[in-house]
Amino acid sequence: MKVGLIQLCASDDPAANLHETCRLIREAAKAGAQLVLTPEVTNCVLASREHQMGVLQIQKDDQTLHCLREEAHALGIWLLIGSLALKTGDLDGRFANRSFLIDPIGKIVAHYDKIHMFDVQLSATEQYRESKGYRPGDQAVLAKTPFGKIGLTVCYDLRFPHLYRDLAQAGAGIITVPSAFSPVTGAAHWDVLLRARAIETGCFILAPAQTGTHKARDGKPRKTYGHSLVVAPWGEVLYDAGTEVGTGIVELDLDQIRDARQRVPSLSHDRDYTRPL
């Protein structure tokens, strides 16, 4: 199968981001991609809660979701919308960071709310408190497709290997990791964590990413690492997008999933043990 990874530098303007996203999706479909993937927060990258309240929508009203569903149908492709920032109606006003898998007739086959929140202090001047603006999900998600079962994750989930093991043991052969990774943690950890998740699970890891400096009318502009990756089940990096906006096409040999798991069948070697006190 052929997959297309979209690397974006989304701004805080959902309409402008939609235009660029559609252009790149069409480019990937024209190149033969059967499954196209966009990054985390495809619709809007920003730090201002006030601005988010003004431009984000609830799921049924979200124009990005509506238009991308139509795009998948028009192109006859499977589409993983890495995630959309959406209003939820929660009493505390927090948003959802929600990933969607769309089939070739434009139907939402599965959706996943990011479970693990990026609450970190990277330096004296750089900190993130994702849980202040977003409410975490609590359900792991596996979707059936003609390419096999696909497990859905988002960005910071990458640091929680038990989630990936659970998805693989439930039948996933492909796991998606759409992201907007910090340049600091990206340079240190992105490549090695994605390769580790692939090796541990015997899965293809598909990780479309945001890149560059993101324009923002309100608040400090955010920077992201880029380097969208495709990693094979044995741990080889099949594609690295670097830091430019664009589309990458990669052909996957799905037999490699079976081959890797036969060589090292660690998914079937779990043993119960007593945890340390």
N, C-alpha and C positions, 0 to 999 in steps of 0.2 A: 504494500500500500504506500501511497505518497501522502506525506503530511506537509502542511505549510505553516511555518511559524511567523507571526506578525510581531515585529518589534516597533514600539511606538514611543513617542515623546509627547504624551498627552498633556494638554493644558487644563485650566479650570473652566473651559468653555465646552460643554458637552456637544453642542451642535458642530463646532469646528472639529472636534475629535471624531465625531461620527463620519464626517465627510472623508477624513484621512483614513479611518479604519476601513470604510467601504472600498476605497480605492485600492488599498493593499490586499484586502480579501479577494477582490476581483482579479488582481494580479496573480495571487496564489492559485485561484481556481483555473485561470487561463493556463498556468504552468502544469496543470494536471493534479493538483492536490485534491484528495478525497476528503480529508479532514484538515480543517484550518483552525488555528488557535490564536487567540489574542491574549494580551497580558492582563494582569490584575488591574483593577480600576480603569478599565478601557474608557469609560465615559468621562472621568473627571479626576485629575490629580491636583490636590490642594491641601492646605493646612488650616484654612479658615473655616471654623464651624458655622459662622454667620453666612458666609458665602455658600457653603453646602446647603444650608436651609433654604437659600434662595433659588438654587439651580437644580437640586436633586428632586426626584419624583418617587412616588410609590410604584411598585412593580407594574401594576395594570396600566399606569399612565406613562411609563418611561418610554420616550421616543427612541432611545438607542436600542433597547430590547426589541421594540416593535419593528424598527427598520432592519436590524440585523437578522431577525427571523425571516423577514421578507427576502433579504439578500440570500440567505441560505437556500430558501425555496427557489428563487430565480436561478441560482447557480447550480442547484442540485448537489450540494455538498453537506457534509456534517460540519458543524461549527461549534467550537468550544469558545464561548465568550468568557475569557479568563476570570473576570469578575466585573460587576457593576456596583457602584456605591448607590444604595437605594434608601429612601425613607421607609420606615416600618410602622409608624403609628404607635410605637412604644411610648409609655408614659414618660420615660426619662429622655426621650428625644433622640436616642441613639439610632444610628443607621445600620443597615446590613451590608456586609461585603460578600456578595453572592455570585457564584459561578454558575453558568448555564451551559448545558449541552443541547444543541439544536439539531434535529434531523433534517434530511433533504426536502421535506415538505413544510419545514418551518415550525414543527412542533417542538415544544420543550420536553425533552426526554427525561432530563434530570436537572436538579439544581442543588447546590451545596453552599451552605453558609460557613465561611471560614471559622474554624474552631479556636485556633490559638492566636491570641492577640499580641502584637508587637509592642510590648511595654519594656523599654530598655533605656539605659543611660550609657551612650557610647563614649561620651567625653563630657567635659565641663560645659561645653556649648551645644552639644548635639544629643537630644533625647527625643523619644517617641512614646506616646501614651495612647496607643490605638484603642484601648478599651474605654477611653473617655468619650470617643466619638462613635464607636461601633460596638454592637453587642455580639458576643461570640455565639456560633452555632454549637449544636451538641449531637449531631448525627453524621456519622461517616456515610459516604454515598458511593455506590457502585452502579454503573449503567451498562446495559447490554446493547451492543452494536454489531454490525456485520464483521467488524474487525476483532471481535472478542469483547470481554468486559473491560471497561475503563474506570479507574478510580479517580475521584476528583479531590484535589487538595489545593491550597492557596498559600504561597509565599512562606510565612513564618512557620506554617505546619511542617516545613522541611526539617526542622530541628527536633521533631518528635517521631522517631523511627517506628515506634509501636503502631502508629496510624498506618504507615506504609506496609508494615508486615500484616496487619489485619486485612487490609485491602487485597494484598497478594494472596493471602491464604483463603480469602473469600472468592478468588477467581480472577482478579485483575491481572492482565498481561501488559497493560499500558497504564501509567499514572501521570496525570497532568499536574504541573506546578507553575501556574501563571503567577508572575511576581512583579513587585516594584521594589527591588532590593536596594538597600543603602549602599553607596559606594564603599564605605568603610568595611562593612561586613561582607559585601560582595567580593572585594579583592581578597579577603582573608578566607572566606568559607564557601562561596557559591559553588564553584567547580567541585570541590572535594565532597561536599554534602550531597550534591546531585548524583555524583558517581557512586557514593556509598549507598544511597537509597536504591539505585539500580542494581548494584552488586548484591545487596542484602535480599532483595525481593525477586531477582531474575526478571525484572520488568523493563520495558522501554520507559524512560522518563522524558517527558516533553515539557519544556520549561520556557514559554514565551515571556519576554520581560519588557518592562519600561526602561527607557534609557535617556541620559542627558539631563539638561536643566529645564524644568517644566515651568512655563509661563504662568504667573499668578497675578491677578489684579489686587487680591487681598491676601495679606500675609506674606511670609518669606517664601521665595521660590524653592521648590524641592529638587534635589538631584537624585538620580537613580543610576544603577550600575550597568544596565544593559546585559550583553553577553547571553542572549537567549541560547539555550543548549538543547540538543537531543543526545541522550545517552543510551547506549545499547545495554542489554541485560548482562553482558560480561564486563561492563564498565567502560567501554570505549566511547569517547566523545565523537559523535558522528557529525556534529554541526555546532559551530560557535559563531554567533552573529556579530561579534565585536560590539561596537558602540554606535553604529549608524542605524537610523530608522530604515526599515525595509522589510522584505519578505525573503524567507529561506525555505527551500524545498528539499525534503529528505525522503528517500525511499527506505522503508523499513522491511526487513525480512522477518516476518513474525515467527518463523521456525526457530529463530534464535532464542525465543523465550523457552521453548521446550528443551533446546539443547543446553542452555545455561543451567536450567533446573535439574537436568539429568546428571550433569557433570558435578554439581554441588547441590544436593537436594536438601539444603538446610531448612527450607520451609516445613519439612516434615520431621524435623529433629528436635522439636520443642520438648523440654522436660520440666515437670513441676519442680519447684524448689522453694525453700523457706527464705523469705526476704530478710535482709539484715535489719536489726533493730535500731 
